Amino acid sequence: MTAPAGSSGRVSSLRLLMGNPVTMVSAVLLLLIAFVAVTANWIAPYGINDVDVPNALQPPGGAHWFGTDELGRDVLSRVLVATQASMRVAVVSVTFAVVVGVTVGVLAGYRGGWLDTVFMRVVDVMFAFPVLLLALAVVAILGPGVTTTILAIGIVYTPIFARVARASTMSVRVEPFVSVSRSMGTGHLYILGRHILPNIAGPLVVQTSLSLAFAILSEAALSFLGLGIQPPQPSLGRMIFDSQGFVTMAWWMAVFPGAAIFVTVLAFNLLGDGLRDVLDPRQRTLAETRRKGMSQ
């Protein structure tokens, strides 16, 4: 008995993912980062705001693996909790962008006409502004804070998902199976849920992974400028800002928060590349060809 095409496709996709060591390493890293984000408050060895001035600027050692800052606070504890905050901001803001952007993009691509024109003109206006500048404008209007940071990053990345969803929807809506469903009198909501969304999920999954990486960077940039997560809540960007006056005497204050940002962003980018190789038919064909060539 032969396996269904959908089942064999999923098996092939999983085989390609597992056969890519870079993708597997990035996935393991992200699972570890997610574990840290969920358990940071329990695994942090010290309180994030426990001041110990006599032990300020202590280098990494047995008592403080990542050293201490200018107030004697444990850098490891603050990095763990700051990573939790960054991941929370990134996930919530990108989720907002996915929901709003995909809704706008699918409706514009499926319905076309004046609705497409209006939605895409709004998206074009948003694209006219640099990402960080638009985020700064939102924060400047609403004021700094976690909620504002989430909203600002979500608004910034919404047009990206709208563009991806619209382009994918326009290519799927002309497929024969969609035309057949329409001719049979199938409702629009059923067509969108049964035919459109499943067939545009691939590009959206890849874009989500890449957007999470840039959301981490955006949050760090806003916090570095004092417009993101506010003290006493630690943030990776703010920790790097606070380390500027101690770079020559306490390198660890900047290196460890910077390393947390670097590893997280790199893992999301590598995972996005791996997912693109599996979900994009052209990239998937190339990956399968390379795998077969290496096995011969």
Legacy VTK file of the C-alpha trace (Angstrom):
# vtk DataFile Version 3.0
C-alpha trace
ASCII
DATASET POLYDATA
POINTS 296 float
0.000 0.000 0.000
1.436 3.344 -0.996
1.455 6.325 1.331
-0.739 9.280 0.448
0.959 12.109 -1.404
0.503 14.499 1.503
2.031 12.002 3.916
5.014 11.305 1.664
5.510 15.050 1.210
5.615 15.576 4.952
8.064 12.698 5.372
10.281 14.130 2.624
10.170 17.593 4.205
11.075 16.204 7.608
13.915 14.194 6.066
15.303 17.320 4.400
15.122 19.283 7.651
16.801 16.549 9.666
19.421 16.123 6.966
20.506 19.763 7.277
22.900 20.005 10.258
22.764 23.818 10.356
18.976 23.784 10.590
19.026 21.130 13.300
21.595 23.052 15.343
19.554 26.250 15.038
16.392 24.386 16.086
18.152 22.962 19.152
19.474 26.427 20.018
15.995 27.927 19.757
14.545 25.190 21.958
17.228 25.965 24.537
16.526 29.709 24.286
12.787 29.042 24.634
13.466 26.945 27.727
15.529 29.772 29.203
12.798 32.283 28.379
10.133 30.188 30.112
12.178 29.280 33.195
14.364 32.399 33.578
12.754 33.518 36.823
13.423 30.114 38.406
16.908 29.327 37.097
18.397 32.802 37.650
20.885 32.384 40.527
20.301 35.893 41.938
17.597 38.520 41.938
17.819 40.780 38.902
17.934 43.906 41.075
19.957 42.589 44.025
22.463 45.408 44.543
25.856 44.436 46.034
28.088 47.492 45.650
31.157 45.961 47.406
31.213 43.272 44.669
30.631 45.645 41.757
32.446 44.996 38.453
33.593 41.538 39.490
34.879 39.497 36.509
33.281 36.154 35.597
34.021 33.546 38.238
32.584 30.842 40.443
30.116 33.060 42.318
29.058 35.050 39.262
29.550 33.152 36.004
28.986 36.259 33.866
30.453 38.713 36.390
28.683 41.660 37.994
27.762 45.141 36.777
28.501 48.587 38.209
26.000 48.039 41.031
27.113 44.512 41.844
24.091 42.894 40.176
24.604 39.429 38.699
24.952 39.737 34.917
23.920 36.117 34.250
20.612 36.559 36.085
19.900 39.778 34.234
20.767 38.251 30.838
18.422 35.309 31.481
15.478 37.519 32.464
16.259 40.039 29.696
16.224 37.206 27.135
12.806 36.230 28.450
11.574 39.800 27.968
13.032 40.045 24.454
11.469 36.757 23.371
8.096 37.767 24.796
8.157 41.084 22.966
9.273 39.431 19.720
6.693 36.628 19.800
3.735 38.855 20.721
4.637 41.613 18.265
5.221 39.205 15.358
1.977 37.379 16.202
0.183 40.727 15.948
1.890 41.398 12.605
0.981 37.937 11.283
-2.698 38.202 12.231
-3.203 41.721 10.891
-0.840 41.473 7.917
-2.088 38.103 6.673
-5.718 39.212 7.020
-5.066 42.350 4.990
-2.919 40.543 2.414
-5.303 37.623 1.873
-8.341 39.873 1.515
-6.501 42.166 -0.895
-5.148 39.300 -2.990
-8.371 37.288 -3.033
-10.890 40.050 -3.624
-8.767 42.387 -5.748
-10.348 45.563 -7.120
-10.684 48.671 -4.989
-10.056 46.747 -1.767
-6.666 45.634 -3.059
-5.849 49.177 -4.188
-6.742 50.777 -0.848
-4.985 48.177 1.302
-1.815 48.175 -0.763
-1.575 51.968 -0.888
-1.623 51.995 2.915
1.045 49.289 2.939
3.152 51.261 0.456
2.982 54.350 2.672
4.190 52.297 5.650
7.003 50.842 3.557
8.140 54.371 2.685
9.503 54.793 6.215
12.615 52.985 7.460
11.735 50.269 9.961
13.445 51.789 12.991
12.219 55.288 12.156
8.605 54.102 11.996
9.007 52.246 15.297
10.530 55.341 16.881
7.605 57.430 15.663
5.075 55.060 17.236
6.974 54.993 20.535
7.349 58.786 20.492
3.584 59.186 20.122
2.524 56.553 22.674
5.442 56.755 25.112
8.069 54.150 26.071
7.210 50.820 27.667
6.734 47.124 26.954
3.226 47.441 25.501
4.244 50.318 23.259
7.327 48.420 22.083
5.194 45.409 21.154
2.728 47.607 19.276
5.479 49.537 17.485
7.294 46.411 16.285
4.001 44.763 15.333
2.970 47.756 13.224
6.385 47.885 11.545
6.280 44.244 10.418
2.591 44.108 9.473
3.140 45.399 5.894
5.766 42.709 5.270
3.282 39.942 6.001
0.608 41.765 4.022
2.846 41.825 0.945
3.844 38.152 1.282
0.256 37.012 1.877
-1.108 39.077 -1.024
1.472 37.816 -3.518
0.951 34.189 -2.478
-2.840 34.516 -2.512
-2.867 36.008 -6.013
-0.892 33.030 -7.321
-3.131 30.466 -5.590
-6.531 32.002 -6.416
-6.066 31.283 -10.140
-5.377 27.575 -9.551
-7.933 25.133 -11.019
-9.026 23.745 -7.644
-10.037 27.236 -6.514
-11.950 27.853 -9.748
-13.754 24.521 -9.354
-14.735 25.383 -5.772
-16.133 28.714 -6.906
-18.106 27.128 -9.748
-19.665 24.706 -7.258
-20.928 27.633 -5.192
-18.537 27.080 -2.277
-18.475 29.973 0.176
-15.577 32.383 0.263
-14.690 31.613 3.885
-14.434 27.899 3.086
-12.224 28.577 0.066
-9.961 30.818 2.129
-9.673 28.326 4.980
-9.501 25.136 2.909
-7.541 26.185 -0.171
-5.873 29.589 0.177
-4.378 29.619 3.670
-2.864 26.083 3.597
-1.205 26.812 0.263
0.354 30.113 1.333
1.531 28.842 4.725
5.058 28.017 3.510
6.244 31.554 2.708
4.518 32.869 5.825
6.303 30.380 8.092
9.664 31.374 6.639
8.841 35.073 6.972
7.749 34.549 10.576
11.099 33.019 11.492
13.015 35.872 9.860
10.733 38.513 11.390
11.288 37.081 14.877
15.017 37.621 14.385
14.552 41.237 13.326
12.029 41.814 16.116
14.708 40.811 18.640
17.055 43.364 17.065
14.352 46.036 16.974
13.526 45.561 20.651
17.213 45.738 21.561
17.630 48.927 19.518
14.621 50.616 21.128
15.765 49.608 24.622
19.298 50.813 23.859
17.818 54.218 23.019
15.805 54.196 26.254
12.454 53.828 24.456
11.812 50.120 24.907
11.673 48.061 28.095
12.122 50.377 31.050
14.217 49.873 34.217
14.190 48.171 36.656
13.148 45.434 34.194
16.400 44.354 32.485
16.660 44.296 28.706
19.560 43.228 26.513
19.701 46.542 24.668
19.632 48.570 27.878
22.367 46.397 29.402
24.608 47.155 26.435
23.848 50.862 26.791
24.717 50.786 30.505
28.029 49.060 29.753
29.385 51.875 27.564
31.249 53.573 30.398
32.852 50.329 31.565
33.988 48.690 28.313
37.708 48.825 29.113
37.382 47.619 32.712
34.332 45.316 32.546
34.045 43.842 29.052
31.592 41.175 30.253
28.850 43.757 30.804
28.533 44.210 27.025
29.786 40.887 25.686
27.248 38.567 27.312
24.087 40.571 26.463
25.466 41.080 22.947
26.164 37.354 22.628
22.587 36.558 23.692
21.241 38.830 20.940
23.670 37.425 18.361
22.928 33.757 19.077
19.146 34.262 19.119
19.067 36.257 15.882
21.446 33.840 14.158
19.369 30.817 15.201
16.138 32.346 13.860
17.830 33.299 10.572
19.359 29.851 10.071
16.045 28.188 10.863
14.338 30.465 8.346
16.859 29.470 5.675
16.304 25.790 6.436
12.524 26.130 6.300
12.807 27.981 2.986
14.806 25.091 1.533
12.019 22.692 2.501
8.898 24.770 1.854
9.956 26.568 -1.346
9.482 24.057 -4.212
12.477 25.369 -6.170
14.794 25.366 -3.171
13.448 21.981 -2.142
14.256 20.487 -5.552
17.814 21.822 -5.324
18.212 20.457 -1.791
16.931 17.025 -2.828
19.264 17.016 -5.833
22.256 17.875 -3.627
21.277 15.191 -1.117
20.965 12.523 -3.826
24.281 13.601 -5.354
26.052 13.287 -2.016
24.533 9.825 -1.396
25.812 8.430 -4.693
LINES 1 297
296 0 1 2 3 4 5 6 7 8 9 10 11 12 13 14 15 16 17 18 19 20 21 22 23 24 25 26 27 28 29 30 31 32 33 34 35 36 37 38 39 40 41 42 43 44 45 46 47 48 49 50 51 52 53 54 55 56 57 58 59 60 61 62 63 64 65 66 67 68 69 70 71 72 73 74 75 76 77 78 79 80 81 82 83 84 85 86 87 88 89 90 91 92 93 94 95 96 97 98 99 100 101 102 103 104 105 106 107 108 109 110 111 112 113 114 115 116 117 118 119 120 121 122 123 124 125 126 127 128 129 130 131 132 133 134 135 136 137 138 139 140 141 142 143 144 145 146 147 148 149 150 151 152 153 154 155 156 157 158 159 160 161 162 163 164 165 166 167 168 169 170 171 172 173 174 175 176 177 178 179 180 181 182 183 184 185 186 187 188 189 190 191 192 193 194 195 196 197 198 199 200 201 202 203 204 205 206 207 208 209 210 211 212 213 214 215 216 217 218 219 220 221 222 223 224 225 226 227 228 229 230 231 232 233 234 235 236 237 238 239 240 241 242 243 244 245 246 247 248 249 250 251 252 253 254 255 256 257 258 259 260 261 262 263 264 265 266 267 268 269 270 271 272 273 274 275 276 277 278 279 280 281 282 283 284 285 286 287 288 289 290 291 292 293 294 295
